[in-house]
């Protein structure tokens, strides 16, 4: 029993078609490889762009945080100064009351 055998090398037209098919296959492989590289490059470019945007947002947020921190420090300093002034006024008031009581004897 003999299997069906195809002899491609018997006809020059078949040889040319096979050669053309092989060349087209190589061209397709090269084209797909270039597309893959191009796609990878585009993907990496998008990643870099997103990374830059993220860094820009991070820097802006850090600046905003620093501004708020400075405002809080100023506010804390103002509160401290006001408290200090209230204490000074209280001491002066107590001294004035003491002087007043010493000057007027309610005995």
DOTIMI-42414 format. One record per residue: residue in one letter; x, z, y of N, C-alpha, C, O in turn. Coordinates in steps of 0.001 Angstrom, whole numbers, plus 524288, in hexadecimal, padded with zeros to 5 digits. Each point is the difference from the previous one (the first is absolute). Example, Ala and Ser with C-alpha at 12.3 -4.5 7.8 and 13.67 -1.06 7.14 Angstrom:
A  83386  81E78  7E9C6  7FC86  80000  804A6  80384  80000  804B0  8040C  80299  7FFED
S  7FA96  7FA97  8042D  80334  8003C  804A6  7FCFE  802DA  80442  801FD  800A9  80454
***
This chain:
X  8033C  80000  7FB7C  7FCC4  80000  80484  80376  80000  804D5  8036A  80351  800A9
X  7FBA0  7F905  8028A  80338  7FF4B  804A3  7FCCF  80186  804CE  7FB8B  7FE55  800B2
X  806EB  804EF  802A3  7FD6F  801A7  804CF  80027  7FB92  803EB  80344  7FC7C  7FFB8
X  7F927  803CC  803E4  7FFC8  7FBFE  8040D  804C6  80094  8037B  800C0  80412  80272
X  80267  7F7FC  7FDC7  804BE  80011  8031A  7FF5D  7FC5C  8049D  7FE1C  7FB9B  7FF82
X  80385  80656  804FB  7FFD9  7FCBB  804A8  8059E  7FEE5  80178  80320  80396  800B4
X  7FE19  7F78E  7FFBE  8054A  7FE71  80168  7FFE5  7FE30  805A9  7FE9F  7FB8A  8012A
X  802E1  8080C  8025E  7FFD2  7FEC6  80592  80456  7FC4D  801A9  7FF98  7FD66  80406
X  80464  80261  7F900  80475  7FCE4  80198  7FF88  7FA42  7FE69  8039F  7FCF2  800D4
X  7F816  801A4  7FCFA  7FF6D  7FA97  7FE48  7FEB1  7FC52  8047D  80140  7FB5D  7FFBF
X  7FC41  806A1  8045D  7FE40  7FCA7  8043E  802C8  80198  8050D  7FFDF  80497  8016E
X  802A7  7F7B8  80152  802AF  8014C  804DE  7FC3F  80218  80427  80192  8033E  80330
X  7F99E  7FB07  7FCDD  7FC27  801E5  803BB  7FEDD  805CA  7FF14  7FF58  80308  803AD
X  80071  7FE69  7F75E  7FF23  8057D  7FEB2  804B4  80354  80192  7FF6C  80477  801B1
X  8054B  7F942  7FDB6  804B8  802CD  8019D  7FFE4  800F2  805E4  80139  80449  801CE
X  7FD52  7F7BA  8012B  7FFB1  8007B  805B1  7FBD9  803F4  801A2  800D4  80313  8039A
X  7FABC  7FCD4  7F9C0  7FBCD  803B0  8013B  801BF  80596  7FEDF  7FED9  80393  80300
X  803ED  7FD28  7F8AA  801FE  80532  7FEA3  80406  801D1  8040B  7FFF3  80484  801A8
X  8038C  7F7E8  7FFE9  803EF  8015D  803E9  7FD5A  80168  8052F  8017D  803CD  8028B
X  7FA9A  7F922  7FF00  7FD20  80115  804CF  7FD30  80543  7FFAE  7FFE2  802F3  803CC
X  7FDE8  7FE2D  7F7BD  7FD58  804FA  7FF33  803CE  80495  80081  7FEBE  80404  80252
X  805F2  7FB4F  7FB75  803F9  8041E  80058  801BF  800B4  805A9  8008E  8046B  801D3
X  80053  7F73F  800FC  80193  80051  8057C  7FBC0  802A6  8033C  8012A  80356  80342
X  7F9E8  7FB33  7FBDD  7FBAE  80269  802DA  7FF90  805D4  7FEC7  7FEB0  80324  80365
X  8026B  7FE3C  7F7C1  7FFEE  8057E  7FE7E  80431  8030B  802FE  7FEF8  80444  801F8
X  805CA  7F984  7FE5F  80430  80288  802F8  7FE9D  8006A  805CA  800FB  80402  80277
X  7FCBD  7F7D5  7FFAF  7FE61  8001C  80580  7FBE4  80440  800D8  80031  802DB  803DE
X  7FC1E  7FD8B  7F884  7FBF0  80405  80073  8025F  80575  7FFBA  7FE68  80380  802E4
X  80568  7FD39  7F9A2  80298  80519  7FF8E  802DB  8014F  8050F  7FF9F  80461  801F3
X  8033F  7F7D1  8002E  802D3  800DC  804E9  7FC2F  8012A  8046E  800E9  8038D  8031D
X  7FAD8  7F97D  7FD2F  7FC1E  800CC  80414  7FD8A  80572  7FF97  7FF6B  802B7  803ED
X  7FF26  7FEDB  7F748  7FDB9  8052E  7FF38  803DA  80453  80171  7FE81  803FC  8023C
X  8066E  7FB2F  7FC79  80401  803D8  80153  80084  80082  805F2  8005E  80453  80212
X  7FFA9  7F739  800A5  80053  80015  805BA  7FB31  802A0  80265  80074  802EB  803CC
X  7FAFD  7FC0D  7FA00  7FB32  80278  801E5  80033  805DF  7FF26  7FE47  80307  80350
X  803CF  7FE8A  7F849  8007E  80595  7FED7  8039F  80294  803FA  7FED7  80433  80207
X  80595  7F939  7FF12  803AB  8021C  803DE  7FD74  80043  80560  80087  803E1  802CB
X  7FCB3  7F7F4  7FE9E  7FD5F  7FFD1  8050F  7FBDB  8044A  80056  7FF89  802AF  803F7
X  7FD82  7FDE9  7F7DF  7FBF6  80407  7FFDD  8026E  8056B  80058  7FE02  8036B  802BC
X  80645  7FD56  7FA7F  802B7  8050C  8002E  80210  80112  80579  7FFA8  80464  801EF
X  8027F  7F78E  80092  80210  800A7  8054E  7FB98  8015F  803C9  800A4  8036A  80353
X  7FAE2  7F9F0  7FC30  7FB8F  8012E  80361  7FE2D  8059D  7FF20  7FEC2  802CA  803B6
X  80119  7FED0  7F761  7FE58  8054C  7FEB3  803C2  803FE  8025D  7FE4F  803E4  80243
X  806C0  7FB25  7FD36  803E3  8038D  8023D  7FFA8  8001D  805F4  80095  8041F  80267
X  7FE76  7F74C  7FFFA  7FF5D  7FFCD  805AE  7FB4B  8033E  801BC  8003E  802C5  803ED
X  7FB74  7FCDE  7F919  7FB60  80318  8014B  8011D  805D2  7FF6A  7FE3F  8032A  8032B
X  804AB  7FE39  7F8C8  80167  80581  7FF3C  8034B  801EE  8048F  7FF1A  80445  80204
X  804BE  7F892  7FFA1  80354  80185  8046B  7FCCA  80080  80502  800E1  8038E  8031E
X  7FB6A  7F8E3  7FDA3  7FCAB  80030  804A1  7FCAB  804F9  7FFFB  7FF81  8029F  80400
X  7FE3D  7FEA3  7F784  7FCD9  804C4  7FF8F  80362  804D3  800D3  7FE4C  803CB  8026A
X  80678  7FC0F  7FB97  8039C  8045F  800B2  80147  800BF  805CB  8003C  80466  801ED
X  80098  7F738  800D2  8011E  80046  8059F  7FB4C  80235  802EE  80099  80349  80375
X  7FAB5  7FAE4  7FB26  7FB49  80202  8027F  7FF6D  805DA  7FEFA  7FE99  802FD  8037F
X  8027E  7FE95  7F7B2  7FFA6  80587  7FE9B  803E4  80334  80321  7FEB5  8043D  801DF
X  8060A  7F9C8  7FEB8  803F8  802C5  80310  7FE6A  8005E  805B8  800D4  80404  80282
X  7FCE2  7F7C5  7FF91  7FE34  80013  8056D  7FBC3  80424  800C4  80014  802F1  803CE
X  7FC3C  7FD3D  7F888  7FBCD  803E2  80055  80247  8057F  7FF84  7FE69  80391  802CF
X  80555  7FD1A  7F99B  80274  8051D  7FF41  802C7  801B9  80501  7FF8A  80483  8019B
X  80354  7F7E9  800D7  802BD  8014D  804DC  7FC29  80178  80450  800EB  803B2  802F0
X  7FAC7  7F964  7FD6F  7FC0C  8012B  803F4  7FDA7  80564  7FF05  7FF47  8030F  803A3
X  7FF8A  7FE15  7F76F  7FDC9  80518  7FEAD  803E0  80461  80134  7FE78  80420  801F2
X  80681  7FB01  7FCEB  803F4  803F7  80126  8005D  800FB  805E0  80093  80477  801B0
X  7FF17  7F75E  8016F  80012  800A2  805B3  7FB3A  80313  801D4  8006C  80379  8034C
X  7FB05  7FB34  7FA84  7FB3B  802CD  80170  80061  805C1  7FE7D  7FE6A  8036C  802FC
X  803A9  7FD9D  7F870  800AB  80569  7FE3D  803B3  802E4  803A5  7FF0D  80484  8015B
X  80521  7F8EC  80038  803C2  80277  8038F  7FD73  80136  80547  800F4  80422  80243
X  7FBCC  7F841  7FFB3  7FD40  800F5  804F0  7FC69  804C0  7FF8B  7FFDD  80352  80379
X  7FD3F  7FCF5  7F83A  7FC76  8046A  7FF31  8031D  80510  7FF88  7FE74  80409  8021B
X  805EC  7FBB9  7FB21  80357  8049D  7FF68  801F8  801E1  80558  8000B  804AF  80117
X  80193  7F79D  80236  801CF  8016C  8053F  7FB9B  80279  80332  800DA  803D7  802C5
X  7FA6B  7F9EF  7FCD5  7FB8C  80239  802D4  7FEDE  80589  7FE1E  7FEE3  8037B  8031F
X  80169  7FD4C  7F7BF  7FF13  8053B  7FDE3  80426  803D9  801D7  7FECD  8047C  80140
X  8060E  7F9C1  7FEE9  8042D  80366  801E4  7FF25  80164  805BA  800BB  8047D  80190
X  7FDB8  7F7A0  80195  7FEDE  80115  80583  7FB80  803DE  80072  8002D  803A6  80321
X  7FBCC  7FB83  7F9B6  7FB7C  80378  8000F  80197  80587  7FE6D  7FE58  803CC  80271
X  804DB  7FCA7  7F97D  801DF  80525  7FE52  80341  8028E  80444  7FF84  804B0  800F4
X  803CA  7F843  8019E  8032C  80217  8044D  7FC8D  801D5  8047F  800F5  8041A  80254
X  7FB07  7F8D5  7FEDF  7FC71  80182  80430  7FD1D  80509  7FE93  7FF54  80375  80346
X  7FEFB  7FCEA  7F7D3  7FD58  804C8  7FE46  803AA  804AE  80064  7FE6E  80437  801B2
X  8066B  7FB02  7FCBC  803D8  80438  80045  800F9  801A4  805A7  8004A  804A7  8012C
X  80035  7F787  80252  800C9  80130  80589  7FB46  802DA  80246  80093  803B6  80301
X  7FABF  7FA84  7FB88  7FB43  80287  801F3  7FFA3  8059D  7FDF7  7FE92  8038E  802E8
X  802B6  7FD36  7F828  7FFE7  80541  7FDC4  803F4  80378  802C7  7FEE3  80484  80139
X  805B0  7F95D  7FFBF  8040E  802F0  802C7  7FE19  80180  80573  800CF  80469  801BD
X  7FCB8  7F7FC  800E5  7FE05  80105  8054D  7FBA2  80418  7FFDD  7FFC0  8035E  8036C
X  7FCC8  7FC5D  7F8A0  7FBCF  803E1  7FF7B  80251  80568  7FF22  7FE25  803D6  8023A
X  805E8  7FC79  7FA8A  80297  80506  7FF13  8025F  80201  80513  7FF7B  8049F  80139
X  8031D  7F800  801BE  80248  8019D  80500  7FBD0  80207  803B8  800AE  80408  80287
X  7FAF4  7F91A  7FDC5  7FBBD  801AE  80375  7FDAF  80530  7FE31  7FE9F  80350  80334
X  800F6  7FD5E  7F7AE  7FDF0  804EB  7FDED  80395  80485  80161  7FE2D  80431  8017F
X  806E8  7FAFA  7FE03  803C6  80412  8015D  7FF9F  80139  805D0  80012  80490  80184
X  7FF88  7F76A  801C1  7FF7E  800DA  805A1  7FAF4  802E7  80143  7FFF1  80371  8035C
X  7FBC9  7FB29  7F9EE  7FAFE  8029D  800DE  80058  805BF  7FE75  7FE29  8036B  802D7
X  80435  7FD9E  7F8A3  8009D  80570  7FE54  8035B  80312  803DC  7FEDA  80482  80137
X  8054D  7F902  800B3  8035D  8029A  803DD  7FCFD  8010B  80501  80099  80425  8025C
X  7FC28  7F820  7FF4D  7FCEC  800B3  804C2  7FC03  8045D  7FF42  7FF36  80331  80382
X  7FE49  7FCF5  7F7F2  7FC33  8042B  7FEE7  802BC  8054B  80000  7FDFA  803CF  80220
X  8069C  7FC67  7FB7D  802FE  804E1  7FFCD  80180  801BC  80586  7FF8E  8049C  8014A
X  80236  7F7BA  801F6  80160  80144  80569  7FB2C  801E0  802FB  8003D  803AB  8031A
X  7FB5B  7F9B2  7FBDB  7FB27  80176  8029C  7FE65  80584  7FE6F  7FE77  80326  8034B
X  801E7  7FDFE  7F79D  7FE8F  80531  7FE1F  803C6  80425  80203  7FE5F  80464  80118
X  80693  7FA51  7FF6A  803D0  803B9  80207  7FF34  800E8  805D1  800FB  80444  801FE
X  7FD44  7F7C5  800A7  7FF2D  80071  805A7  7FB1B  80302  80146  7FFC4  8029F  80406
X  7FC6C  7FD14  7F8BC  7FB23  802D4  800ED  7FF4E  803ED  7FBA8  7FF4A  7FE91  7FB78
X  800E9  8063D  805E1  7FF67  80417  7FC15  7FA49  80198  7FFCD  7FDB8  801B1  803E1
X  8000E  7FDBA  7F77F  7FA87  8016D  7FF4A  7FFAA  80569  7FD77  7FD23  800AD  7FC32
X  8059F  80308  805C2  80009  80532  7FDA7  7FBE0  8035D  80258  7FF71  80489  7FE80
***
